[in-house]
Amino acid sequence: MPILTLRRAALCGLAATALLAGCATQQSLYQWEDYQPQVYQYFKGESKEAQVTALEAGLQKIHASGAAVPPGYHAQLGMLYLDLGKGDQMVQQFQTEKALFPESAPYMDFLLKHAGKGGKK
């Protein structure tokens, strides 16, 4: 095998190793806490109060660590507040979701509009 081909192969191997090492050290953009299990519990019809408690505790941990709240976290909490008849807290959570993730504004506005027409989603 010519020396030039060996050098190219070695350089490609080093580049691949560096690329994989870079991927391995990458941290998550958001801190999820119990968000995903609570969404699952929501769809299973489990206790809304327990879900709110878990999400609120997760939110405190996220804020304490200085991490970012994932998209949908405040929206899910708002949906739970809606189900519990806590309209003021629902509005606050939907507004927070809109502020953090402007792309969610059309959906949050839709939910706010329909929540005001008598109730549940």
N, C-alpha and C positions, 0 to 999 in steps of 0.2 A: 504494500500500500504506500503510495507516495506520501511524503512528509506533509505536503499542503493539505491533503485529504484528512490526515490524522489531526492536524491543527484545527481544521474546520469541525471535525467531529468532537474534538475536545471543547472547542468554543461553544458549540451547540449544546453539549452536555452541561457545561457551566451555566449557560443562559437558562436552560430549563430548570436547573437546580435553584438558581437565584429566583426565578419566577415562582416556583413552588414554595420556596421559603418565604417570599413576600406575601403570598396568599395565606400561609399558615399563621402569620402574625397579625393579620387583619382583625380588628375588633368589630363587633356588631355596631351598627349605626344607632340602634335603639336598645333600650333596656325593657324587656317584655314583662318581667315578673310573672304574675299569674294571669295575664291577659288571655292567652289562648285557652287554657283550661276553663276559664270563666265563660268565655264565649260558647264553648262546648256545653257547659252546664246550663247556659241560657237556653240553648236549643233543645236540651233534654227536659226543660221545664223545672229545673231544680229551684231551690229557695232563692228568691230575688234578694232578700235581705243579706243572706250569706255571701252572695255574689258581690253586692255593693261593698260589704265589709272587706272582702278580699281585694277588690279593685282599689278601694280607697287606701288600704294598707300598702298595696303595691305602688300606688302613686306617691305615697310618702317616701318609700324606699328609693324610688326613681329620683325624686327631687333631692333627697338627702345625698345621693351619690353624684348628683350633678349630671346625670345622664339625660338623654332625650326620651320623651314619651313617644311611643310608636303611634302611627296613624290608626285611627279608629278607637283608641283607648277611651278618649273623652266621649265619643259618640256612643260607645257601648254603655258607659256609665250613665249617660243621659237617657238611653233607652230603658235602663233599669229604673231610673228615677221616674220616668214616665209610667212604667208599669206599677210603681208603688204610689202613684198619685202625687209625686213631689214635683209639680210643674216648674217652680222657680229654680230648683236645682237642675232640672232637665235643661231649661233654657240656658243656664250658665254653662253647662257642659257642652252643649251644642255650639254656643258662641266661642268657647275655648277651642273646640275642634276646628271651627272655621278660621280662627286667628292663627293657629299653629299650622294648619294645612289648608291654604286658600283654595286648593283644587276641590275640597270637600264642600265648599259653600253652596253650590246648587242642591246637593243632597240634604245638607243641614237645613237650608231654607225650606225645602220640601217637607222635611220632618216637622219643622217648627210650624209651618202653615197647617199641616194636617193634624198635629197634636192639639192645636187650638180649636179644632172642630169637634171636640167631644171625645177625645180620649185616646185610646190606645192605637198604636201603629196600625 
